[in-house]
Amino acid sequence: MSNSENPSTADDSEAGTKVVSAGAFDVRSIIGGLLGVYGVILTITGLWFTDTGDKAKADGENLNLMVGIGLIVVAAVFIAWVVLRPLKVPVHEE
């Protein structure tokens, strides 16, 4: 398998640098993870802990549930973005 087929590591022999994937240190994965956690918390709150008084404050809508599902969808988009287009970081070797 050549280096161009492996997206996580590739050597650039001309410049003497090695390109690696950022992995867990990519800010998109951190943002996606946090949005996912908040989305799950709001979804659980909307499903089991929202009463009619809370819904009455928002014109009968269960905002915790709707925003929680929205956050989970956005988190999935961020994680998919990280997986489909990983960040390449050059590492200089001497």
C-alpha positions in Angstrom: 0.0 0.0 0.0 1.5 3.3 -1.0 1.5 6.4 1.2 -1.0 8.2 -1.0 -3.6 5.4 -0.3 -3.3 5.8 3.5 -5.0 9.1 4.5 -3.7 9.2 8.1 0.0 9.2 7.3 1.9 10.2 4.1 5.6 11.1 3.5 6.6 14.1 1.5 10.1 13.1 0.5 10.9 16.5 -1.1 10.3 18.6 1.9 11.3 16.0 4.5 7.9 16.4 6.3 5.4 13.8 7.3 1.6 14.5 7.2 -0.5 12.9 9.9 -4.2 13.3 10.9 -5.1 15.5 13.8 -7.5 12.8 15.2 -9.0 13.7 18.6 -7.2 17.0 18.8 -9.2 18.4 15.9 -11.5 21.2 17.3 -14.4 19.9 15.1 -14.5 16.6 17.1 -14.4 18.4 20.4 -17.3 20.7 19.3 -19.2 17.8 17.9 -18.8 15.8 21.1 -19.9 18.7 23.3 -22.9 19.5 21.2 -23.8 15.8 21.2 -23.6 15.6 25.0 -25.8 18.7 25.4 -28.2 17.4 22.8 -28.6 14.1 24.6 -29.2 15.9 28.0 -31.8 18.2 26.5 -33.5 15.3 24.7 -33.8 13.3 27.9 -35.1 16.3 29.7 -37.6 16.9 26.9 -38.8 13.3 26.9 -39.1 12.6 30.6 -38.8 15.8 32.7 -40.9 18.4 30.9 -44.3 19.0 32.3 -47.3 21.0 31.0 -46.2 24.1 32.9 -43.0 24.2 31.0 -44.7 23.6 27.7 -47.2 26.4 28.5 -44.4 28.9 28.8 -43.4 28.1 25.2 -46.9 28.1 23.5 -47.3 24.4 24.1 -44.1 23.4 22.4 -41.5 21.0 23.9 -38.5 23.2 23.3 -36.1 21.0 25.2 -36.9 18.0 22.9 -36.7 20.1 19.7 -33.5 21.8 20.6 -32.0 18.5 21.9 -32.7 16.7 18.6 -31.3 19.7 16.6 -28.1 19.6 18.6 -27.7 15.9 18.1 -28.2 16.4 14.3 -25.6 19.2 14.3 -23.2 17.1 16.3 -23.6 14.3 13.8 -22.7 16.7 11.0 -19.5 17.8 12.8 -18.5 14.2 13.5 -19.2 13.2 9.9 -17.1 16.2 8.7 -14.2 15.0 10.9 -14.4 11.5 9.5 -14.9 12.4 5.8 -12.4 15.3 5.7 -9.7 14.7 8.3 -7.4 17.6 9.1 -3.8 17.0 7.9 -1.0 18.2 10.1 2.6 18.4 8.8 5.2 17.0 11.1 8.8 18.1 10.4 11.4 15.4 10.9 15.0 16.2 11.1 
